[in-house]
Amino acid sequence: NLLMMWTTKANDLVLGTNLEKSIEFNKFKNVFIGCFYRHGFGRNMDALFPVIGTTYDQFRIGLNYDFNTSTLGDNLNPKSTFELSVIYTGLSSALKYTTKPCERY
């Protein structure tokens, strides 16, 4: 995964990967584990965060621990923290198939 964001005064890069294993248990579809790196252009390395999670029905639920490595959080205690993400994927509006009428039938 690669995410690059920038505005006039702020830039951010998130780079990482997940490994997934299909489990098909009730509404649980898979489990995943991965690691990501966040960096601000023109700054030092900002954070490293491992993630673990699962896909349940149409929800992707992840838990990660954000290891803050920049000097930005030097006055914070603790410097690192747990983060929870919940992503909902709705039904697709894309056509799954198309038909082409045939004049013979």
C-alpha distances in whole Angstrom, upper triangle without the diagonal:
4,7,10,13,17,20,24,24,20,17,14,11,8,6,5,6,8,11,13,17,19,22,24,26,28,25,22,20,18,17,14,13,11,10,9,10,12,14,16,18,21,21,21,18,17,16,14,13,14,13,15,16,17,17,21,22,20,19,15,17,15,17,16,18,17,19,20,21,22,25,25,25,28,31,29,30,28,25,22,22,20,18,18,16,17,16,18,18,21,23,22,24,24,26,26,29,32,35,38,41,44,47,49,48
4,7,10,13,17,20,20,17,14,11,7,6,5,7,9,12,15,17,21,23,26,28,30,31,28,26,24,22,20,17,16,13,12,9,10,10,12,13,14,18,18,18,16,16,15,14,14,15,15,18,19,20,20,24,25,23,21,18,19,17,19,17,19,17,19,19,20,20,24,23,24,27,30,28,29,27,24,22,22,21,19,19,17,19,17,20,19,23,24,23,25,25,28,28,31,33,37,39,42,45,48,50,50
4,7,10,14,17,17,14,11,8,6,5,7,9,12,14,18,20,23,25,28,29,31,32,29,27,25,23,22,19,18,15,14,11,10,9,11,12,13,17,17,17,15,15,14,14,15,16,16,19,19,21,21,24,25,23,21,18,19,17,19,17,19,17,18,18,19,19,22,21,22,26,28,26,28,26,23,21,21,21,18,18,16,18,16,19,19,22,24,23,25,25,28,29,32,34,37,39,43,46,49,51,50
4,7,11,14,14,11,8,6,5,7,9,12,15,18,21,23,27,29,32,33,35,36,33,30,29,27,26,23,22,19,17,13,12,10,10,10,10,14,15,16,15,14,15,16,17,19,19,22,23,25,25,28,29,26,24,22,22,21,22,20,21,18,20,19,19,18,21,20,22,25,27,26,28,27,24,22,22,23,20,21,19,21,19,22,22,24,27,25,27,27,30,31,34,36,40,41,45,48,51,53,52
4,7,11,11,8,6,5,6,9,12,15,18,20,24,26,30,31,34,35,36,37,34,32,30,29,28,25,24,21,19,15,14,11,11,9,10,13,14,16,16,14,16,17,18,21,21,24,24,26,26,29,30,27,25,23,23,22,22,21,22,19,20,19,20,18,21,19,21,24,26,25,27,26,23,22,22,23,20,21,19,21,20,22,22,25,27,26,27,28,31,32,35,37,41,43,46,49,52,54,54
4,7,8,6,4,6,9,12,15,18,21,24,28,30,33,35,37,39,40,41,38,36,34,33,31,28,27,24,22,18,16,13,12,9,9,12,13,16,16,15,17,20,21,24,24,27,28,30,30,32,33,30,28,26,27,25,26,24,24,21,22,20,21,19,21,18,21,24,26,25,28,28,24,24,24,25,23,24,22,24,23,25,26,28,30,29,30,30,34,35,38,40,43,45,48,51,54,57,56
4,6,5,6,9,12,15,18,22,25,27,31,33,37,38,40,41,43,43,40,38,37,36,34,32,31,28,25,22,20,16,15,12,11,13,15,18,19,18,20,22,24,27,27,30,31,33,32,35,35,32,30,28,29,27,28,26,26,23,25,22,23,20,22,19,22,25,26,26,29,29,26,25,26,27,25,26,24,26,25,27,28,29,32,31,32,32,36,37,40,41,45,47,50,53,55,58,58
4,6,8,12,15,18,21,25,28,31,34,36,40,42,44,45,47,47,44,42,41,39,38,35,34,31,28,25,22,19,16,13,12,13,15,18,20,19,22,25,26,29,30,33,34,36,36,38,39,36,34,32,32,31,31,29,29,26,27,24,24,21,22,20,23,25,26,27,30,30,27,27,28,29,27,29,28,29,28,31,31,33,36,34,35,35,39,41,44,45,48,50,53,56,58,61,61
4,7,11,14,17,21,24,27,30,34,36,40,41,44,45,46,47,43,41,41,39,37,34,33,30,27,23,21,17,15,11,11,11,12,16,17,16,19,23,24,28,29,32,33,35,36,38,39,36,34,32,32,30,30,27,27,23,24,21,21,18,18,16,19,22,23,23,27,27,24,24,26,27,25,27,27,29,28,31,32,34,37,36,37,37,41,43,45,47,50,52,55,58,61,64,63
4,7,11,14,17,20,24,26,30,32,36,38,40,41,43,43,40,38,37,35,34,31,29,26,23,20,17,13,11,8,8,10,10,13,14,13,16,19,21,24,25,28,29,32,32,35,36,33,30,28,28,26,26,24,23,20,21,18,18,15,16,14,17,20,21,21,24,24,21,21,22,24,22,24,23,25,25,28,29,31,34,33,35,35,39,40,43,45,48,50,54,57,59,62,61
4,7,10,14,17,21,23,27,29,33,35,38,39,40,41,38,36,35,33,31,28,26,23,20,17,14,11,8,6,6,8,9,12,12,12,14,17,18,22,23,26,27,30,30,33,34,31,29,27,26,24,24,22,22,19,19,17,17,15,16,15,17,20,22,22,25,24,21,21,22,23,21,23,22,24,24,27,27,30,33,32,33,33,37,38,41,43,46,48,52,54,57,60,59
4,7,10,14,17,20,23,26,29,32,34,36,37,38,35,32,31,29,27,24,23,19,17,13,11,7,6,5,6,10,10,11,11,9,11,13,15,18,19,22,24,26,27,30,31,28,26,23,23,21,21,19,19,15,16,14,15,13,16,14,16,19,22,21,23,22,19,18,19,20,18,20,19,21,21,24,25,28,30,30,31,32,35,36,39,41,45,47,50,53,56,59,58
4,7,10,14,17,20,23,27,29,31,33,35,36,33,31,29,27,25,22,20,17,14,10,8,6,5,6,7,11,11,12,10,10,11,12,13,16,17,20,22,24,25,28,30,27,25,22,22,20,20,17,18,15,16,15,15,14,17,16,18,21,23,23,25,23,20,19,19,20,18,20,18,21,20,23,24,27,29,28,30,30,34,34,37,39,43,45,49,51,55,57,56
4,7,10,13,17,19,23,25,28,30,31,33,30,27,26,23,21,18,16,13,10,7,6,4,7,9,11,14,14,13,11,10,9,10,10,12,13,17,18,21,21,25,27,24,22,19,19,16,16,14,15,12,14,14,14,15,18,17,18,21,24,22,24,22,19,17,17,17,15,17,15,18,17,21,21,25,27,27,29,29,32,32,36,38,42,44,47,50,54,55,55
4,7,11,14,17,21,23,26,28,30,32,29,26,24,22,20,16,14,11,9,6,5,7,9,11,13,16,16,15,12,12,11,10,10,12,13,16,18,20,21,24,26,24,22,19,19,16,17,15,15,14,15,15,16,16,20,20,21,23,26,25,26,24,21,19,19,19,17,18,17,19,18,22,22,25,27,27,29,29,32,32,35,37,41,43,47,49,53,54,54
4,7,10,13,17,20,23,25,27,29,26,23,22,19,17,13,11,7,6,4,6,9,11,15,16,20,19,17,14,14,12,10,9,9,10,13,15,17,18,22,24,23,20,17,17,14,15,13,14,13,14,16,16,18,22,22,22,25,27,26,26,24,21,18,18,18,16,17,16,18,18,21,21,24,27,26,29,28,31,31,34,37,40,43,46,49,52,54,53
4,7,10,14,16,19,22,24,26,24,20,18,15,14,10,8,5,6,6,10,12,15,18,20,23,22,21,18,17,15,12,11,10,10,11,13,15,16,20,22,21,19,15,16,13,14,13,15,15,17,19,19,21,25,25,25,28,30,28,28,26,23,20,20,18,17,17,16,17,17,20,19,23,25,25,28,27,30,29,32,35,38,41,44,47,50,52,51
4,6,10,13,15,18,20,22,20,17,15,12,10,6,5,4,7,9,12,15,18,21,23,27,26,24,20,20,17,14,12,9,8,9,10,11,13,16,19,18,16,13,13,11,13,12,15,16,17,20,21,24,27,27,27,29,32,29,29,26,24,21,20,18,16,16,14,16,15,18,18,21,23,23,27,26,29,27,31,34,37,40,43,46,49,51,49
4,7,10,13,16,18,21,19,16,14,10,8,5,5,6,9,12,15,18,22,25,27,30,29,27,23,23,20,17,15,12,10,10,10,11,13,16,19,19,17,14,14,13,14,14,17,18,20,23,24,27,30,30,30,32,34,32,31,29,27,23,22,20,19,18,17,18,17,20,19,23,24,24,28,27,29,28,30,34,37,40,43,45,49,50,49
4,7,9,12,14,17,16,12,10,7,6,4,7,9,12,15,18,21,25,28,30,33,32,30,27,26,23,20,17,14,12,10,9,9,10,13,16,16,15,12,13,12,15,15,18,20,22,25,27,30,33,33,32,35,37,34,33,30,29,25,24,21,20,18,17,17,16,18,17,21,22,22,26,25,27,25,28,32,35,38,41,43,47,48,46
4,6,10,12,15,14,11,9,5,5,6,9,12,15,18,22,25,28,31,33,37,35,34,30,29,26,23,20,17,14,12,11,9,10,13,15,17,16,14,15,14,16,18,21,23,25,28,30,33,36,36,35,37,39,36,36,33,32,28,26,23,22,20,19,19,18,19,19,22,23,23,27,27,28,26,29,32,35,38,41,43,47,48,46
4,6,9,12,12,9,6,4,7,9,12,15,19,21,25,27,31,34,36,39,38,37,33,32,29,26,23,20,17,14,12,10,9,12,13,15,15,13,15,16,18,20,23,26,28,31,33,36,39,39,37,40,42,39,38,35,34,30,28,25,24,21,20,19,18,19,18,20,21,21,25,25,26,23,26,30,33,36,39,41,44,45,43
4,6,9,10,7,6,5,7,10,14,17,21,23,27,30,33,36,39,42,40,39,35,34,30,27,24,21,18,15,12,10,10,11,12,15,15,14,15,16,18,21,24,27,29,32,34,37,41,40,39,41,43,39,38,35,35,31,29,25,24,22,20,19,19,19,19,21,22,23,27,27,28,25,28,32,34,38,41,43,46,47,44
4,6,7,6,5,7,10,13,17,20,23,26,30,32,35,38,40,44,43,41,38,36,33,30,27,24,20,17,14,11,10,10,10,13,14,14,16,18,20,23,26,29,32,35,37,40,43,42,41,43,45,41,40,38,37,33,31,27,26,23,21,19,19,18,18,19,19,21,25,25,26,23,26,29,32,35,38,40,44,44,42
4,6,5,7,8,10,14,17,21,25,27,31,33,37,39,42,45,44,42,39,37,33,31,27,24,21,17,14,11,11,9,10,14,14,15,15,17,20,23,26,29,32,35,37,40,43,42,41,43,44,41,40,37,37,33,30,26,25,22,21,19,19,19,19,21,21,23,27,27,28,26,29,32,35,38,41,43,47,47,44
4,6,8,11,13,17,20,23,27,29,33,34,38,41,43,47,45,44,40,38,35,33,29,26,23,19,16,12,11,9,9,13,14,15,16,18,21,24,27,30,33,36,39,42,45,43,42,44,45,42,40,38,38,34,31,27,26,22,21,19,19,18,18,19,19,22,25,26,27,25,28,32,34,38,40,42,46,46,43
4,6,9,12,15,19,22,25,27,30,32,35,38,40,44,42,42,38,36,33,31,27,24,21,18,14,10,8,5,5,9,10,12,13,16,19,22,26,28,31,34,37,39,42,41,39,42,43,40,39,36,36,32,29,25,23,20,18,16,15,14,14,15,16,19,22,23,24,23,26,29,32,36,38,41,44,45,42
4,6,8,12,15,18,21,23,27,29,33,35,38,41,40,38,35,33,30,27,24,21,17,14,11,7,6,4,6,9,9,10,11,13,16,19,23,25,28,31,34,36,39,38,37,39,40,37,36,33,33,29,26,23,21,18,16,14,14,14,14,16,17,20,23,24,26,24,27,31,33,37,40,42,46,46,44
4,7,10,14,17,20,22,26,28,31,34,36,40,39,38,34,32,29,27,23,21,17,14,11,7,5,6,7,9,10,10,11,14,17,19,23,26,28,31,34,36,39,38,37,40,41,38,37,34,34,30,27,24,22,19,17,15,14,14,13,16,16,18,22,22,23,21,24,28,31,34,37,40,43,44,42
4,7,10,13,17,19,23,25,29,32,34,37,36,35,31,30,26,24,20,17,14,11,9,6,5,8,10,12,11,9,11,12,15,17,20,23,26,28,31,33,37,36,34,37,39,36,35,32,31,27,25,22,20,17,16,15,14,15,15,18,19,20,24,24,25,23,27,30,33,37,40,42,46,46,44
4,7,11,14,17,20,23,26,29,32,35,34,32,28,27,23,21,17,14,11,8,6,4,7,9,12,14,12,9,10,10,12,14,17,20,22,25,28,30,34,33,31,34,36,33,32,29,28,24,22,19,17,15,14,14,14,16,16,19,21,22,26,26,28,26,30,33,37,40,43,45,49,50,48
4,7,10,13,17,19,23,26,29,32,30,29,25,24,20,17,14,11,8,6,5,6,8,12,15,15,13,10,10,9,10,12,15,17,19,22,24,27,30,30,29,31,33,30,29,27,25,22,20,17,16,14,13,14,14,16,17,20,22,23,27,27,29,27,31,34,37,40,44,46,50,51,49
4,7,10,14,17,21,24,26,29,28,26,22,21,17,14,11,8,6,4,7,9,12,15,18,18,16,12,11,9,10,10,12,14,16,19,21,24,27,27,26,28,30,28,27,24,23,19,18,15,14,14,14,15,16,19,19,23,25,26,29,29,32,30,34,37,41,43,47,49,53,54,52
4,7,11,14,17,20,23,26,24,22,18,18,14,11,9,6,5,7,9,12,14,18,21,20,18,14,13,10,11,9,11,13,14,17,18,21,25,25,24,26,29,26,26,23,21,18,17,15,14,14,14,16,16,19,20,24,26,26,30,30,32,31,34,38,41,44,47,50,53,55,53
4,7,10,14,17,20,22,21,18,15,14,11,7,6,4,6,9,12,15,17,21,23,23,20,16,15,12,11,9,10,10,11,14,15,17,21,21,21,23,26,23,23,21,18,15,15,14,13,14,14,17,18,21,22,26,28,28,32,32,34,34,37,40,43,46,50,52,56,57,56
4,7,10,14,16,19,17,16,12,11,8,6,5,6,8,11,14,17,19,22,24,23,20,17,16,13,12,10,10,9,10,12,13,15,19,19,19,21,24,22,22,20,17,14,15,14,13,14,14,17,17,21,22,25,28,28,31,31,34,33,37,39,43,46,49,52,55,57,56
4,7,10,13,15,14,12,8,8,6,5,6,9,11,15,17,20,22,25,28,26,23,20,19,16,15,12,12,10,10,10,10,12,16,16,16,19,22,20,21,19,16,14,15,15,14,17,16,19,20,23,24,28,31,30,33,33,36,36,39,42,46,48,51,54,57,59,58
4,7,10,13,11,10,7,6,5,6,8,11,13,17,19,22,24,27,29,27,24,21,20,17,16,13,13,10,10,9,10,10,14,13,14,17,20,18,20,18,15,13,14,15,14,17,16,19,20,23,24,28,31,30,33,33,36,37,40,42,46,48,52,54,58,60,59
4,6,9,7,7,5,5,7,9,12,15,17,21,23,26,27,30,32,30,27,24,24,21,20,17,16,13,12,11,10,9,12,12,14,17,19,19,21,20,16,15,17,18,18,20,20,23,23,26,27,31,33,33,35,35,38,39,42,44,48,50,54,56,60,62,61
4,6,5,7,7,7,10,12,15,18,20,24,26,28,30,33,34,32,29,26,26,23,22,19,19,15,15,12,12,10,12,11,14,17,19,19,22,21,17,17,19,20,19,22,21,24,24,28,29,32,34,34,36,36,39,40,43,45,49,51,54,57,60,63,62
4,5,8,9,10,13,15,18,21,23,27,29,31,32,35,37,34,32,29,29,26,26,23,22,19,18,16,15,13,15,14,17,19,22,22,25,24,21,21,22,24,23,25,25,27,27,30,31,34,36,35,37,37,40,41,44,46,49,51,55,57,60,63,62
4,7,10,11,14,17,20,24,26,30,32,34,36,39,40,38,35,32,32,29,28,25,24,20,20,17,15,12,13,13,17,18,21,22,25,25,21,22,24,26,25,28,28,31,30,34,34,37,40,39,41,40,44,45,48,49,53,55,58,61,64,66,66
4,7,8,11,15,18,21,24,27,30,33,34,37,39,37,34,31,30,27,26,23,21,18,16,13,11,8,10,10,13,15,18,18,21,21,17,18,21,23,23,26,26,29,29,33,34,37,40,39,41,41,45,45,48,50,54,56,59,62,65,68,67
4,6,9,12,16,19,22,26,28,32,33,36,39,37,34,31,29,26,25,21,19,16,14,11,9,6,8,10,12,13,17,17,20,19,16,16,19,22,22,25,25,29,29,33,34,37,40,40,42,42,45,46,49,51,55,57,60,63,66,68,68
4,6,8,12,15,18,22,25,28,30,33,35,34,31,27,26,23,21,18,16,13,11,9,7,6,9,10,12,14,17,17,19,18,14,14,17,19,19,22,22,26,26,30,31,35,38,37,40,40,43,43,46,49,52,55,58,61,64,66,65
4,7,10,14,16,20,23,26,28,31,33,31,28,25,24,20,19,15,13,10,9,6,5,5,8,8,9,12,15,14,16,15,11,11,13,16,16,19,19,23,24,27,29,32,35,35,38,38,42,42,45,48,51,54,57,60,63,65,64
4,6,10,13,17,19,23,25,28,30,29,26,22,21,17,15,12,10,6,5,4,5,7,11,11,10,13,16,14,15,14,10,9,11,13,13,16,17,20,22,25,27,31,34,34,37,37,40,40,44,46,50,53,56,59,62,64,63
4,7,10,14,17,20,23,26,29,27,24,21,19,15,14,10,8,6,5,7,7,10,14,14,14,16,19,17,17,15,12,10,11,12,12,15,16,20,21,25,26,30,33,33,36,36,39,39,42,45,49,51,55,57,61,63,61
4,6,10,13,17,19,22,25,24,21,17,15,12,10,6,5,5,6,8,10,13,16,16,15,18,20,18,18,15,13,10,10,9,10,12,13,16,18,22,23,27,30,30,34,34,37,37,40,43,47,49,53,56,59,61,59
4,7,10,14,17,20,23,23,19,16,14,10,9,6,6,7,9,12,14,17,20,20,19,21,23,21,20,17,15,12,12,10,10,12,13,16,17,21,22,26,29,30,33,33,36,35,39,42,46,48,52,54,58,59,58
4,7,10,13,16,19,19,16,12,10,7,6,4,7,9,11,14,17,19,23,22,21,23,25,22,22,19,17,14,12,10,9,9,10,13,14,18,19,23,26,27,30,30,33,32,36,39,43,46,49,52,55,57,55
4,7,11,13,17,17,14,11,9,6,6,6,9,12,15,18,20,23,26,26,24,27,28,25,24,21,20,17,15,11,11,10,10,12,14,17,18,22,25,26,29,30,33,31,35,38,42,45,48,51,54,55,54
4,7,10,13,13,11,7,5,4,6,9,12,15,18,21,23,26,29,28,26,29,30,27,26,23,23,19,17,13,12,10,9,10,11,14,15,19,21,23,27,27,30,29,32,36,39,42,45,48,52,53,51
4,6,10,11,8,6,6,7,9,12,16,18,21,24,27,29,32,31,30,33,34,31,30,27,26,23,20,16,15,12,11,10,11,12,13,17,19,21,24,25,27,26,29,33,36,40,43,45,49,50,48
4,6,7,6,4,6,9,12,15,19,21,24,27,29,31,35,33,32,35,36,33,32,30,29,25,23,19,17,14,12,10,9,10,10,13,15,17,21,22,24,22,26,29,33,36,39,42,45,46,44
4,6,5,6,7,11,14,17,21,23,27,29,32,34,37,36,34,37,38,35,34,31,31,27,24,21,18,15,13,10,10,10,11,13,15,17,21,22,24,23,26,30,33,36,39,42,45,46,44
4,6,8,10,14,17,20,24,26,30,32,35,37,40,38,37,40,41,37,37,34,34,30,27,24,21,18,15,12,11,9,9,10,12,14,18,19,21,20,23,27,30,33,36,39,42,43,41
4,7,10,13,17,20,24,25,29,31,34,35,38,36,35,39,39,36,36,34,33,29,26,23,20,17,14,10,8,6,5,7,9,11,15,17,19,18,22,25,28,32,34,37,41,42,40
4,6,10,13,16,20,22,25,27,30,32,35,33,32,35,36,32,32,30,29,26,23,19,16,13,10,7,6,5,6,9,12,14,18,19,22,21,25,28,32,35,38,41,44,46,44
4,7,10,13,17,19,22,24,27,29,32,30,29,32,33,30,30,27,26,23,20,17,14,11,8,6,5,7,8,11,14,16,20,21,23,23,26,30,33,36,39,42,46,47,45
4,7,10,14,16,20,22,25,27,30,28,27,30,31,27,27,24,24,20,17,13,11,7,6,5,7,9,11,15,18,20,23,24,27,26,30,34,37,40,43,46,50,51,49
4,7,10,12,16,18,21,23,26,25,24,27,28,24,24,21,20,17,14,11,8,6,5,7,9,12,14,18,21,22,26,27,30,29,33,36,39,43,46,49,52,53,52
4,7,10,13,16,19,21,24,23,21,24,25,21,20,18,17,14,11,7,6,5,6,9,12,15,18,21,24,26,29,30,33,33,36,40,43,46,49,52,56,57,55
4,6,9,12,15,18,21,20,18,21,22,19,18,15,14,11,8,6,5,7,8,12,14,18,20,24,27,28,31,32,35,35,38,41,45,48,51,54,58,59,57
4,6,9,12,15,18,17,15,17,19,16,15,12,11,7,6,4,6,9,11,15,17,21,24,27,30,31,35,36,39,38,42,45,49,52,55,58,61,63,61
4,6,9,12,14,14,12,14,16,13,13,11,9,5,5,6,7,10,12,16,18,22,24,28,31,32,35,36,39,39,43,46,49,52,55,58,62,63,62
4,6,9,12,12,10,12,15,13,12,10,7,5,7,9,11,14,16,20,22,26,28,32,35,35,38,39,42,42,46,49,52,55,58,61,65,66,65
4,6,9,9,7,9,12,10,11,9,6,5,8,11,12,16,18,22,23,27,29,33,36,37,39,40,43,44,47,50,53,56,59,62,66,68,66
4,7,8,8,9,12,12,13,12,8,9,12,15,16,20,21,25,26,30,32,36,39,39,42,42,46,46,49,52,55,58,61,64,67,69,68
4,5,6,8,11,11,13,13,9,11,14,17,18,21,22,26,27,31,33,36,40,40,42,43,46,46,50,52,56,58,62,65,68,70,69
4,5,5,9,10,13,13,10,12,15,19,20,24,25,29,30,34,36,39,42,43,45,46,49,50,53,55,59,62,65,68,71,73,72
4,6,8,9,12,12,9,12,14,18,18,22,23,27,28,32,34,37,40,41,43,44,47,48,51,54,57,60,63,66,69,72,70
4,5,5,8,9,6,9,11,15,16,20,22,25,27,31,33,36,40,41,43,44,48,48,52,54,58,60,64,67,70,72,71
4,6,8,9,7,11,14,17,19,23,25,29,31,34,37,40,44,44,47,48,51,52,55,58,61,64,67,70,74,76,75
4,7,9,8,12,14,18,20,23,26,29,32,35,38,41,44,45,48,49,53,53,57,59,63,65,69,72,75,77,76
4,6,5,9,11,14,16,20,22,26,28,32,35,38,41,42,45,46,50,50,54,57,60,63,66,69,73,75,73
3,5,8,10,13,16,19,22,26,29,32,35,38,42,43,46,47,51,51,55,57,61,64,67,70,74,75,74
4,6,7,11,14,17,20,24,27,30,33,36,40,41,44,45,49,49,52,55,59,62,65,68,72,73,72
4,7,11,13,17,19,23,26,29,32,35,39,40,42,44,47,47,51,54,57,60,63,66,70,72,70
4,7,10,13,16,20,22,26,29,32,36,37,40,41,44,44,48,51,54,57,60,63,67,68,67
4,6,10,13,17,20,23,26,29,33,34,37,39,42,42,45,48,52,55,58,61,65,66,65
4,7,10,14,17,20,23,26,30,31,35,36,39,39,43,46,49,52,56,58,62,64,62
4,7,10,13,17,20,23,26,28,31,32,36,36,39,42,46,49,52,55,59,60,59
4,7,10,13,17,20,23,25,28,30,33,33,37,40,43,46,49,52,56,57,56
4,7,10,13,16,20,21,24,26,29,29,33,36,39,43,46,49,52,54,52
4,7,10,13,16,18,22,23,26,26,30,33,37,40,43,46,49,51,49
4,7,10,13,15,18,20,23,23,27,30,33,36,39,42,46,48,46
4,6,10,12,15,17,20,20,24,27,30,34,37,40,43,45,43
4,7,9,12,14,17,17,20,23,27,30,33,36,39,41,39
4,6,9,12,15,15,19,21,25,28,31,34,37,39,37
4,7,9,11,12,15,18,21,25,27,30,33,35,33
4,5,8,9,13,15,19,22,25,28,31,33,31
4,6,9,12,13,17,20,22,26,29,31,29
4,6,9,11,14,17,20,23,26,29,27
4,6,7,11,14,17,20,23,25,24
4,7,10,14,17,20,23,25,23
4,7,10,13,16,19,21,19
4,7,10,13,16,18,17
4,6,9,13,14,13
4,6,10,12,11
4,6,9,8
4,5,6
4,6
4
